[in-house]
Amino acid sequence: MTVPRLHPMHSSAPLAPGKLDPAFLQQLLGRLPRDERVIVGPGLGQDAAVVELGDRCLVLSTDPITLTGRNLGWYLVHVNANDVACMGARPRWFLGTVLFPLGTSGEQVARLYQEIADACQKVGVVPVGGHTEITGEVSRPVATGIMVGEVAADKVVQGGGIQEGDSLLLTRGVAIEGTHVLFTAHEARLRRAVPETLVNRMARLLEEPGISVVREALTAVDTVEVHAMHDPTEGGVSAGLWELAQASEVRLEVARDLIPVREETRAACRALGLDPLRLLASGCLLLAVPPGEVTALGAAYAATGVEWAQIGKAFAGPPGVWYRTEDGIQEVTGPFADELHRLDDTTRGHRVGEESGAAGRTSR
C-alpha cells in the first residue's frame, strides 16, 4: 500500500510543547494506512487500538513518560494499563523501552526494573519484553511503554461512543498525577504556602489514591452499559472532555463546580497560579453512561470505595465542551497545552540528574 506524503500544516514553524494541534494531528492520522481487522485505530479521544481476533480482541496502548526520574517505572505501567482498561479490556502483558543518559548507574537501572515489577504486580500484568539502553542521545531518562490487553469482541468500549442524553461521570478527582508532579518539583515552595497536612497528602498521591483507574473501569463494564470511557492525561480534564466530544460528535455540557478537585490539588494550583482542570490528570476516569445506569454504577463504586461525581450531560449539536458556572456558560477551547508547560525548566522540576522531579506525558 502506498502511503500519501505528509504536508505539515504549519510548514517549518516550530511546534509548541505538548500534544500536537488537533487539526494537524487529524491531518497526519488521515494519511495512515488502515486494516479491516482494526476495530479502533488512532484518533482523537481513543485511548488504545483494538484489533479483532475472532471472538476476542487485542487492545494495545502506548504512552511515553518524559521529563522524568522518580517513579518512572510506576508511571510507565499504570498510565498504559489505564488506557487499555478504558476500552473495557483487562490489561495482560507489558513491554517497556527505556533510554538512559550517559553516567547512569547500575543501581538506577535496577531501581527502574523493580518499579516496573512492583507496578505490574499491582495491576496484575506480566512483563514480556522491551529494551533498555544507555545513550548519549538523551540528557534524562526517556521511557515508552506498550500495554496489551484482551476483551470479548462484543464488550469493547470505544472513546467515540457517547450518545445524546448520556450522563457524564468522573471518578476520584482531577490532576492527581499533576499534583504529585508539582509536589516533587516544588516541595519547598509549597510547604511555605500550603498547610503541612495538604502538602503531606500531595506526597502520598501515587499510593493514595494512586493513578490507576483499572479497577473502576472494569467495575463499570461489569456492572452497567458503558458508552465511553477516557483516561484524561496531558491537558487535564478539559482536554479529555474535548477529545471525547470530538470523537463522539456531541456537545458536552458540564457543571464546572461539580468537577471534583481534591483540596490538596486546589491548594497547589492556587499557590503556583495554575488551572487544575488543565493539569496532568491521570488518576481520574471519565465515563459516559445512559442516565438510567447512574444509580447502579454509583452503588457499585460505593461498595468498592471509589469516589465519583455526576458532572454533566451529552446533547446533540456541534462537537464541543461547555462549562456551566454561576456566571453562565462558557465554551472550552484549545490549545490544550498542559499547565506544566507553563512553568519554565527551573520551576518545572530538577533540570537533569539522577532524580528529576517532574514527569509529563505526550499522548497519542
N, C-alpha and C positions, 0 to 999 in steps of 0.2 A: 504494500500500500504506500502511495506517495503522500507524504505529509506536506501541506502547504507551508510556504515560507512565512515566518513571523515578521510582522512590521510593527515595532513598538509604537504605541500611541503617542508617547512623548519624545520621540526621536532621541537625541543624545542628552537630554536634560537629566541630571541626577535624580534618582528616586528618593523619596522620603523614607526614613527608617520605619520598620513595622510592616504590616500587611500591605500587599500591593493594592493600588487603586482598584476598586471592584470592577469598573468598566474595562480597565486594562487586563485584569485577570480573566474576565469573561472572554475577551478577545483571544487571549492565549489558549484558554481551555477549549474554545470552539474550533481550534485548528488541530486538536489532538485526534489520533485515530481511535476508533471505537470497536467494541467486540460485543456481539449479540448476547453472550453469556454474562456480561456485566450488567447487573440489575441497577446498581447505583455506581456511577462514575464520579469523577472530580467535578465539583460545583460548589457555589456559594451555599452555605448552610448545611452542607453534608459533612458529617464528622468522619466518615470512613467509606471505603469502597465495599461493594457486595458482589460476589461472583457466585453464580448458580452452579451447583454440582449435584444434579438430580434433585432429591427432596431435601437436601441440605445446602446451606450456603456458607462459603467462607467470607468472613468480614475482616478487612485489612485496614489498618491505620498507621500513619507515620507522622511523627512530630519531632522537631529538634528542641533541645534545650541549649540556650546560648547565654553569654554573659555570666558564666557560672563558676561554681566551686563547691560550695556546701550543698549537701543533699542531692547531688547531681543524679545518682542512680535512683534515688527515691522518686524524684520528679519524673525521670525518664520512663519508668514503668507505669506510674499512676496516670500520667496525662494520656498516654497511649491506650491504656486499659479503659479509661473513661470514654474515649471516642468509640471504641468497639461496643461498649455497653449501651451507648446512645442509639445504636442501630438495633437494639433488642437482643444482642448476641452475648454469649458468655466468653470472656477472654480466656484463651488457652495457651498460646505459645508466644514467646518474646524473642526478638533479635535486637541487638544494640551495636551501634558503631560509635566509637569514641576516639577523638583526636586530642592528644595531649601535647602541650608545648615542650620544647627542649628544657631540660632541667627538672622534669617531673621525676619524682622518686618512686621506687617500687612500693613504698608504703602508701602513697597516694592512689596508685592503681589498685592495690589490694583493697583499700577502703571503698573505692567505687564498686568493685565486684561484690563486696559484702553488702553494700546498699542495694544493689540490684537483686541479690539473692534474698535479702530481707523483704523487699517490696514485692517480689514475685511470690514469695510465700504468703504474704499478707493478702494478695489478690487471688491467689490460687492458680497461678500460671507457671509454665515451665520454660526456662531459657533454652533455646535450641540453636543459637548461633550468633554471629556478629563479627566485629572486627575492632581491634584496639591497636593504636599506632602512636608513636612519638614522632612529632614532625615540627620542623621549623616554620611551616606554613601557617601556624596559628600561634597567637600570643596568649591564649587562655583556652581551657578545655572546651571543646565543641562536641556535642553528643546528639545522635539521632536514634530514635527507637522505632521499631516496627512491631506492632501487636497484631496477632492473628486470632480470631475467634470463630465460633460456629453457631448457627441458628437454623431452625427449620425454615424452609422457604416461605411458608405462609405466616411466619412470625416476624419478618423483617419490618423494622420501623424506619421510615425514611424522614430525613430532615424537612422535605418539602411536602409533608402530608397534612398540614393544618387545614381544617375545614371551617367555613363560615359558622360562627356560633360557638366554636370551641372555647373552653376556659383555659387560661394560661396560669401555670403554677411555677413556683420557684422554691427550691429546697435550700435550707440552711442559712443562706446569706451571701451577699456578693463579695467579691475580692478577697476571699480567704487567702489564696496564694499571694496575691499582690500585697496584702497587709504584712505577711511574713517576710516578703522580699524587702519591704520598706523597713521592717524591724532590723533585718540583718545589715542593711546599708546605713541606717540612721539611728542606731540604738541610743547613742549618747544624746543626740538632739531630741529624740522622742522622750527620753527619761527626764529631760529638763522641762518639757512642755505638756506631758501627759501623766495622769496619775499612775503610780507604780503598779497597781493591780491590773490596769489595762495593758501596760507595756509587758508585764509578765504573761498575760494571755496571748499577746502577739507572738511571744517566743515559743509558745506551745501549739500554734495553729496547725503545724504539719502533722501533729499527733492528735490534737483535739480542736476541732472536729476532723482534721485531716483534709486532703484534697481529692480523695477517691469518691466518685459518685456511682461506682459499680453496684453497690447494694441497693440504692434507691432506684436506679434504672431497672434492674432486674425485678425488684419488688413490684414496680409499676406494671411491667409487661406480664407478670404472673398474676396480677390482680384485676386489672381493668383493660379496656380498649384504649390504646395509646396511639394518637395520630402523629405525634412528632416528639422528639427529644433532642436536646442540644446541650453540649458542654461548652459554655462561653469561656473564651480564653483571652487572647490579646484584644485590647479594645474594650474589655469588660462586658457587662450585661447589655449595655446599649448596643454594642456591635453584635452580640449574639442574637438579640431580638431582631435587629435589622436584617441579619443574614437569614433568619427563619422566615421573616416576612417576604423577602425576595425569593427564597426557594419555593415558598408555598403560594406566592402571588396573592397575598391577603393583606388587609390593613389591620395592624395590631394596635389596640388602644390599651394603655397600661396606666394604672393609678400609681404615680411615682412614689407617693407616700406609703404605699403598701409593699413596695420592694424592700425586703428585709436587709438592713445594713447593721452588722454587728457593732456594738458600742466601741470596741477597740479599733475597728476599721474606720468608723466615723471620726474618732479622735485622731488617728494617724493622718488621715486625709486632711482634716482641719489644720493640723499642725504644719503640714507640708504644702498646703494650698492645692490639693488635688481633688478631682471628682471621683468618688468611689464607684460610680456607675460606669466609668470608663477605665477602670483599673483591672489589671490581670485577674481573671475571675475563676480560675479552676477551684473547685470545691463546692460549686453550686450546680444544680441541674435545672434546666428549663424544660417544661413539659406542656404539651397541648393535648387535652382530653375532652371528650364530649361532656357537657355540663352535668349530665346525669351520673357521671362516674366520679365526680369530685369527692362525694361523701365516702364512697368505698375506699378510694385511694387514700384519703385523709386518715381513715381508720387504720389502714394497713401501715401507714407511716407512723401513726401514734403508737402502734403495737411494737414497732421496731426502734422507736426513739428518734425518728427523723423529723426535724423541724421543717415546716413548709408554710407557704402562703399562697393564696389565690390573688394574682396581681392584675389580671386583665382579661380581655376577650378578643376574639378574632371576628372581623367583619369583612364583607365583600368591599371591593374598592381597589384603587391603585395601591400596589405594594408599598408598605412603609410602616413606620412606627410613630405613634403619637403618645406623649406623656400628658396625663391629666393632672393638674395641680389646682390649688385654690384660686390661682390667678387665671385659669383657663386651660387650653390645650395647646401643646407645642410639639411640632414635628421634630423627630430625632434625625439629625443629618450628619454626614461624614465631614471630613475624613475621620476615620476611627483609629488613629494612632493611639497606642496605649499611653496612659498617663505617665508610665515610667520613662517614656521617651521625652517627656517634657523636662526631666531632670538631666543636668549635664553629667559628664562622666565622673566628675568629682563627687557629686551628691548621689548619683545613682548606685554607687557601690564601690568597693575597693577596685582599683584600676586593674592591675594584672597581678596574679600571685597564686599562692597555694590555695587560698580560701577566699575567692571573690565573693562578695555578699549578695550580689544581685543575680536573679535568674529570670530570663524572659523567654518568650517563645514566639516564633512566627508560624502561624497556622496556614493550612492549605487555602 
